[in-house]
Amino acid sequence: MLRPKLPDIPTPTSSNIVGTRHSHVPAPSAGRSLAPWVGAVAAVAVVGVVLTALLAAVAVSAVSVAIAAVVLRSLVNGANKR
């Protein structure tokens, strides 16, 4: 009932088919190159990884110191009770 009417497609003649050649030319770039930003992005990524690793190392050290403190406290309290 409400169907869109498609435009008529002209049939190509033999002279149009034989003589048509398309050359693919690369399109010009629309803006600046992103090459200067690659180094900055890589530096930020490396700094982020290093800081994350340092934070993890500090957290593991804090947990190990806390466990050592609890063990030492229990040893000192056990020695005082005897």
N, CA, C and O atoms as CSV, one atom per row, in Angstrom:
chain,resi,resn,atom,element,x,y,z
A,1,MET,N,N,0.831,-1.185,0.000
A,1,MET,CA,C,0.000,0.000,0.000
A,1,MET,C,C,0.878,1.252,0.000
A,1,MET,O,O,0.830,2.037,-0.947
A,2,LEU,N,N,1.672,1.445,1.042
A,2,LEU,CA,C,2.546,2.609,1.089
A,2,LEU,C,C,3.987,2.149,0.866
A,2,LEU,O,O,4.775,2.087,1.810
A,3,ARG,N,N,4.320,1.837,-0.344
A,3,ARG,CA,C,5.672,1.413,-0.666
A,3,ARG,C,C,6.386,2.549,-1.372
A,3,ARG,O,O,5.804,3.227,-2.219
A,4,PRO,N,N,7.669,2.761,-1.020
A,4,PRO,CA,C,8.394,3.835,-1.695
A,4,PRO,C,C,8.688,3.451,-3.143
A,4,PRO,O,O,8.938,2.289,-3.462
A,5,LYS,N,N,8.652,4.441,-3.987
A,5,LYS,CA,C,8.926,4.192,-5.394
A,5,LYS,C,C,10.418,4.386,-5.619
A,5,LYS,O,O,10.959,5.463,-5.371
A,6,LEU,N,N,11.070,3.341,-6.087
A,6,LEU,CA,C,12.485,3.402,-6.362
A,6,LEU,C,C,12.727,4.069,-7.702
A,6,LEU,O,O,11.945,3.908,-8.639
A,7,PRO,N,N,13.816,4.818,-7.784
A,7,PRO,CA,C,14.083,5.478,-9.072
A,7,PRO,C,C,14.506,4.443,-10.115
A,7,PRO,O,O,15.067,3.397,-9.790
A,8,ASP,N,N,14.226,4.758,-11.346
A,8,ASP,CA,C,14.613,3.872,-12.441
A,8,ASP,C,C,16.122,3.955,-12.636
A,8,ASP,O,O,16.697,5.041,-12.695
A,9,ILE,N,N,16.756,2.774,-12.735
A,9,ILE,CA,C,18.197,2.725,-12.946
A,9,ILE,C,C,18.439,2.589,-14.440
A,9,ILE,O,O,17.966,1.647,-15.075
A,10,PRO,N,N,19.177,3.534,-14.990
A,10,PRO,CA,C,19.416,3.433,-16.440
A,10,PRO,C,C,20.353,2.256,-16.735
A,10,PRO,O,O,21.323,2.023,-16.014
A,11,THR,N,N,20.055,1.541,-17.777
A,11,THR,CA,C,20.902,0.411,-18.164
A,11,THR,C,C,22.093,0.954,-18.939
A,11,THR,O,O,21.920,1.740,-19.870
A,12,PRO,N,N,23.292,0.546,-18.566
A,12,PRO,CA,C,24.472,1.066,-19.271
A,12,PRO,C,C,24.588,0.471,-20.665
A,12,PRO,O,O,24.285,-0.699,-20.896
A,13,THR,N,N,25.020,1.285,-21.553
A,13,THR,CA,C,25.235,0.807,-22.916
A,13,THR,C,C,26.638,0.230,-23.015
A,13,THR,O,O,27.456,0.427,-22.116
A,14,SER,N,N,26.920,-0.470,-24.081
A,14,SER,CA,C,28.219,-1.120,-24.227
A,14,SER,C,C,29.344,-0.100,-24.342
A,14,SER,O,O,30.469,-0.395,-23.938
A,15,SER,N,N,29.083,1.080,-24.874
A,15,SER,CA,C,30.137,2.095,-24.996
A,15,SER,C,C,30.496,2.663,-23.618
A,15,SER,O,O,31.644,3.048,-23.400
A,16,ASN,N,N,29.547,2.722,-22.695
A,16,ASN,CA,C,29.827,3.208,-21.346
A,16,ASN,C,C,30.633,2.189,-20.549
A,16,ASN,O,O,31.497,2.565,-19.757
A,17,ILE,N,N,30.362,0.923,-20.750
A,17,ILE,CA,C,31.033,-0.110,-19.979
A,17,ILE,C,C,32.491,-0.245,-20.383
A,17,ILE,O,O,33.360,-0.359,-19.519
A,18,VAL,N,N,32.770,-0.234,-21.660
A,18,VAL,CA,C,34.128,-0.462,-22.141
A,18,VAL,C,C,35.041,0.708,-21.808
A,18,VAL,O,O,36.188,0.500,-21.412
A,19,GLY,N,N,34.565,1.902,-21.958
A,19,GLY,CA,C,35.423,3.066,-21.798
A,19,GLY,C,C,35.569,3.554,-20.361
A,19,GLY,O,O,36.319,4.503,-20.130
A,20,THR,N,N,34.899,2.961,-19.394
A,20,THR,CA,C,34.926,3.465,-18.023
A,20,THR,C,C,36.085,2.850,-17.267
A,20,THR,O,O,36.215,1.627,-17.196
A,21,ARG,N,N,36.935,3.709,-16.699
A,21,ARG,CA,C,38.022,3.263,-15.833
A,21,ARG,C,C,38.024,4.151,-14.602
A,21,ARG,O,O,37.920,5.374,-14.689
A,22,HIS,N,N,38.144,3.510,-13.472
A,22,HIS,CA,C,38.170,4.251,-12.217
A,22,HIS,C,C,39.578,4.201,-11.656
A,22,HIS,O,O,40.160,3.126,-11.509
A,23,SER,N,N,40.106,5.338,-11.352
A,23,SER,CA,C,41.415,5.369,-10.687
A,23,SER,C,C,41.174,5.712,-9.223
A,23,SER,O,O,40.456,6.659,-8.903
A,24,HIS,N,N,41.781,4.932,-8.346
A,24,HIS,CA,C,41.600,5.135,-6.920
A,24,HIS,C,C,42.703,6.043,-6.410
A,24,HIS,O,O,43.862,5.640,-6.304
A,25,VAL,N,N,42.334,7.247,-6.102
A,25,VAL,CA,C,43.276,8.222,-5.564
A,25,VAL,C,C,42.983,8.348,-4.073
A,25,VAL,O,O,41.828,8.522,-3.683
A,26,PRO,N,N,44.015,8.262,-3.235
A,26,PRO,CA,C,43.741,8.394,-1.796
A,26,PRO,C,C,43.180,9.767,-1.464
A,26,PRO,O,O,43.600,10.786,-2.011
A,27,ALA,N,N,42.237,9.760,-0.568
A,27,ALA,CA,C,41.597,11.008,-0.162
A,27,ALA,C,C,42.568,11.828,0.680
A,27,ALA,O,O,43.334,11.263,1.460
A,28,PRO,N,N,42.546,13.136,0.536
A,28,PRO,CA,C,43.421,13.966,1.370
A,28,PRO,C,C,42.982,13.903,2.830
A,28,PRO,O,O,41.799,13.748,3.132
A,29,SER,N,N,43.941,14.024,3.714
A,29,SER,CA,C,43.605,13.958,5.136
A,29,SER,C,C,42.831,15.199,5.546
A,29,SER,O,O,43.094,16.307,5.078
A,30,ALA,N,N,41.872,14.981,6.430
A,30,ALA,CA,C,40.997,16.069,6.837
A,30,ALA,C,C,41.622,16.943,7.916
A,30,ALA,O,O,41.263,18.113,8.050
A,31,GLY,N,N,42.546,16.392,8.680
A,31,GLY,CA,C,43.107,17.167,9.790
A,31,GLY,C,C,44.585,16.917,9.945
A,31,GLY,O,O,45.251,16.445,9.024
A,32,ARG,N,N,45.087,17.236,11.110
A,32,ARG,CA,C,46.500,17.044,11.389
A,32,ARG,C,C,46.807,15.582,11.657
A,32,ARG,O,O,45.915,14.783,11.942
A,33,SER,N,N,48.064,15.256,11.561
A,33,SER,CA,C,48.509,13.904,11.848
A,33,SER,C,C,48.498,13.665,13.347
A,33,SER,O,O,48.704,14.591,14.131
A,34,LEU,N,N,48.258,12.419,13.744
A,34,LEU,CA,C,48.235,12.079,15.157
A,34,LEU,C,C,49.607,11.619,15.655
A,34,LEU,O,O,49.751,11.243,16.818
A,35,ALA,N,N,50.598,11.647,14.789
A,35,ALA,CA,C,51.925,11.153,15.154
A,35,ALA,C,C,52.531,11.863,16.367
A,35,ALA,O,O,53.142,11.181,17.190
A,36,PRO,N,N,52.407,13.174,16.534
A,36,PRO,CA,C,53.014,13.792,17.730
A,36,PRO,C,C,52.375,13.335,19.034
A,36,PRO,O,O,53.017,13.396,20.082
A,37,TRP,N,N,51.143,12.885,18.995
A,37,TRP,CA,C,50.443,12.501,20.226
A,37,TRP,C,C,50.743,11.074,20.637
A,37,TRP,O,O,50.476,10.699,21.778
A,38,VAL,N,N,51.292,10.267,19.738
A,38,VAL,CA,C,51.527,8.859,20.061
A,38,VAL,C,C,52.518,8.734,21.204
A,38,VAL,O,O,52.321,7.916,22.102
A,39,GLY,N,N,53.578,9.528,21.187
A,39,GLY,CA,C,54.573,9.479,22.257
A,39,GLY,C,C,53.996,9.890,23.598
A,39,GLY,O,O,54.308,9.285,24.624
A,40,ALA,N,N,53.172,10.898,23.596
A,40,ALA,CA,C,52.567,11.369,24.847
A,40,ALA,C,C,51.613,10.327,25.415
A,40,ALA,O,O,51.588,10.096,26.624
A,41,VAL,N,N,50.841,9.708,24.559
A,41,VAL,CA,C,49.903,8.684,25.021
A,41,VAL,C,C,50.663,7.481,25.572
A,41,VAL,O,O,50.275,6.912,26.592
A,42,ALA,N,N,51.741,7.097,24.898
A,42,ALA,CA,C,52.545,5.976,25.384
A,42,ALA,C,C,53.185,6.308,26.730
A,42,ALA,O,O,53.253,5.454,27.614
A,43,ALA,N,N,53.651,7.543,26.887
A,43,ALA,CA,C,54.266,7.949,28.155
A,43,ALA,C,C,53.248,7.917,29.289
A,43,ALA,O,O,53.559,7.459,30.388
A,44,VAL,N,N,52.046,8.394,29.033
A,44,VAL,CA,C,50.998,8.370,30.067
A,44,VAL,C,C,50.643,6.943,30.430
A,44,VAL,O,O,50.426,6.636,31.602
A,45,ALA,N,N,50.581,6.061,29.434
A,45,ALA,CA,C,50.262,4.661,29.714
A,45,ALA,C,C,51.363,4.005,30.553
A,45,ALA,O,O,51.069,3.259,31.487
A,46,VAL,N,N,52.620,4.279,30.225
A,46,VAL,CA,C,53.732,3.696,30.983
A,46,VAL,C,C,53.745,4.220,32.412
A,46,VAL,O,O,53.946,3.452,33.353
A,47,VAL,N,N,53.532,5.516,32.582
A,47,VAL,CA,C,53.502,6.096,33.930
A,47,VAL,C,C,52.348,5.501,34.732
A,47,VAL,O,O,52.500,5.227,35.922
A,48,GLY,N,N,51.215,5.302,34.104
A,48,GLY,CA,C,50.077,4.695,34.798
A,48,GLY,C,C,50.372,3.271,35.242
A,48,GLY,O,O,50.003,2.876,36.348
A,49,VAL,N,N,51.032,2.502,34.391
A,49,VAL,CA,C,51.372,1.123,34.756
A,49,VAL,C,C,52.374,1.107,35.903
A,49,VAL,O,O,52.246,0.311,36.833
A,50,VAL,N,N,53.369,1.983,35.839
A,50,VAL,CA,C,54.384,2.033,36.901
A,50,VAL,C,C,53.760,2.449,38.227
A,50,VAL,O,O,54.056,1.853,39.263
A,51,LEU,N,N,52.911,3.452,38.207
A,51,LEU,CA,C,52.269,3.892,39.453
A,51,LEU,C,C,51.354,2.816,40.025
A,51,LEU,O,O,51.275,2.651,41.242
A,52,THR,N,N,50.670,2.093,39.166
A,52,THR,CA,C,49.815,1.007,39.638
A,52,THR,C,C,50.646,-0.101,40.274
A,52,THR,O,O,50.261,-0.660,41.301
A,53,ALA,N,N,51.782,-0.415,39.667
A,53,ALA,CA,C,52.660,-1.441,40.232
A,53,ALA,C,C,53.214,-0.993,41.583
A,53,ALA,O,O,53.304,-1.793,42.514
A,54,LEU,N,N,53.584,0.280,41.690
A,54,LEU,CA,C,54.079,0.787,42.971
A,54,LEU,C,C,52.997,0.740,44.044
A,54,LEU,O,O,53.275,0.383,45.189
A,55,LEU,N,N,51.777,1.096,43.685
A,55,LEU,CA,C,50.673,1.032,44.640
A,55,LEU,C,C,50.432,-0.399,45.108
A,55,LEU,O,O,50.185,-0.634,46.292
A,56,ALA,N,N,50.501,-1.350,44.189
A,56,ALA,CA,C,50.324,-2.752,44.565
A,56,ALA,C,C,51.446,-3.214,45.489
A,56,ALA,O,O,51.203,-3.961,46.437
A,57,ALA,N,N,52.683,-2.769,45.214
A,57,ALA,CA,C,53.811,-3.149,46.069
A,57,ALA,C,C,53.644,-2.581,47.472
A,57,ALA,O,O,53.927,-3.261,48.459
A,58,VAL,N,N,53.191,-1.346,47.563
A,58,VAL,CA,C,52.976,-0.731,48.878
A,58,VAL,C,C,51.865,-1.465,49.636
A,58,VAL,O,O,51.966,-1.671,50.845
A,59,ALA,N,N,50.817,-1.854,48.929
A,59,ALA,CA,C,49.712,-2.565,49.580
A,59,ALA,C,C,50.169,-3.926,50.094
A,59,ALA,O,O,49.813,-4.317,51.206
A,60,VAL,N,N,50.952,-4.651,49.301
A,60,VAL,CA,C,51.448,-5.961,49.746
A,60,VAL,C,C,52.372,-5.790,50.938
A,60,VAL,O,O,52.318,-6.579,51.881
A,61,SER,N,N,53.217,-4.771,50.909
A,61,SER,CA,C,54.117,-4.527,52.045
A,61,SER,C,C,53.329,-4.191,53.304
A,61,SER,O,O,53.665,-4.667,54.388
A,62,ALA,N,N,52.298,-3.387,53.176
A,62,ALA,CA,C,51.489,-3.017,54.341
A,62,ALA,C,C,50.797,-4.240,54.934
A,62,ALA,O,O,50.726,-4.379,56.155
A,63,VAL,N,N,50.295,-5.113,54.095
A,63,VAL,CA,C,49.633,-6.324,54.598
A,63,VAL,C,C,50.640,-7.213,55.307
A,63,VAL,O,O,50.339,-7.766,56.365
A,64,SER,N,N,51.832,-7.358,54.739
A,64,SER,CA,C,52.832,-8.223,55.385
A,64,SER,C,C,53.295,-7.640,56.717
A,64,SER,O,O,53.530,-8.387,57.666
A,65,VAL,N,N,53.429,-6.318,56.802
A,65,VAL,CA,C,53.807,-5.685,58.071
A,65,VAL,C,C,52.691,-5.864,59.099
A,65,VAL,O,O,52.969,-6.092,60.276
A,66,ALA,N,N,51.461,-5.765,58.677
A,66,ALA,CA,C,50.341,-5.953,59.598
A,66,ALA,C,C,50.303,-7.382,60.126
A,66,ALA,O,O,50.066,-7.597,61.315
A,67,ILE,N,N,50.532,-8.348,59.267
A,67,ILE,CA,C,50.548,-9.747,59.712
A,67,ILE,C,C,51.702,-9.979,60.686
A,67,ILE,O,O,51.531,-10.656,61.699
A,68,ALA,N,N,52.877,-9.418,60.383
A,68,ALA,CA,C,54.020,-9.567,61.283
A,68,ALA,C,C,53.728,-8.932,62.638
A,68,ALA,O,O,54.112,-9.479,63.672
A,69,ALA,N,N,53.051,-7.782,62.644
A,69,ALA,CA,C,52.716,-7.114,63.916
A,69,ALA,C,C,51.759,-7.972,64.743
A,69,ALA,O,O,51.911,-8.066,65.961
A,70,VAL,N,N,50.781,-8.594,64.097
A,70,VAL,CA,C,49.831,-9.446,64.827
A,70,VAL,C,C,50.546,-10.662,65.403
A,70,VAL,O,O,50.277,-11.060,66.537
A,71,VAL,N,N,51.451,-11.253,64.635
A,71,VAL,CA,C,52.186,-12.420,65.130
A,71,VAL,C,C,53.076,-12.029,66.302
A,71,VAL,O,O,53.104,-12.717,67.323
A,72,LEU,N,N,53.804,-10.923,66.157
A,72,LEU,CA,C,54.669,-10.479,67.255
A,72,LEU,C,C,53.852,-10.137,68.500
A,72,LEU,O,O,54.276,-10.436,69.616
A,73,ARG,N,N,52.705,-9.523,68.323
A,73,ARG,CA,C,51.853,-9.168,69.458
A,73,ARG,C,C,51.369,-10.412,70.191
A,73,ARG,O,O,51.343,-10.460,71.420
A,74,SER,N,N,50.984,-11.423,69.405
A,74,SER,CA,C,50.529,-12.657,70.049
A,74,SER,C,C,51.680,-13.362,70.762
A,74,SER,O,O,51.467,-13.979,71.806
A,75,LEU,N,N,52.889,-13.282,70.223
A,75,LEU,CA,C,54.042,-13.889,70.892
A,75,LEU,C,C,54.375,-13.163,72.186
A,75,LEU,O,O,54.680,-13.786,73.203
A,76,VAL,N,N,54.313,-11.827,72.134
A,76,VAL,CA,C,54.620,-11.030,73.352
A,76,VAL,C,C,53.542,-11.274,74.403
A,76,VAL,O,O,53.872,-11.441,75.577
A,77,ASN,N,N,52.285,-11.300,74.029
A,77,ASN,CA,C,51.217,-11.542,74.997
A,77,ASN,C,C,51.295,-12.950,75.576
A,77,ASN,O,O,51.007,-13.154,76.756
A,78,GLY,N,N,51.676,-13.905,74.766
A,78,GLY,CA,C,51.819,-15.284,75.246
A,78,GLY,C,C,52.987,-15.401,76.226
A,78,GLY,O,O,52.909,-16.161,77.191
A,79,ALA,N,N,54.056,-14.662,75.991
A,79,ALA,CA,C,55.207,-14.721,76.877
A,79,ALA,C,C,54.902,-14.035,78.211
A,79,ALA,O,O,55.424,-14.454,79.244
A,80,ASN,N,N,54.075,-12.999,78.211
A,80,ASN,CA,C,53.716,-12.304,79.449
A,80,ASN,C,C,52.790,-13.132,80.337
A,80,ASN,O,O,52.788,-12.944,81.554
A,81,LYS,N,N,52.019,-14.027,79.772
A,81,LYS,CA,C,51.084,-14.835,80.551
A,81,LYS,C,C,51.776,-15.978,81.265
A,81,LYS,O,O,51.233,-16.507,82.235
A,82,ARG,N,N,52.935,-16.371,80.826
A,82,ARG,CA,C,53.628,-17.503,81.462
A,82,ARG,C,C,54.309,-17.137,82.727
A,82,ARG,O,O,54.928,-17.990,83.363
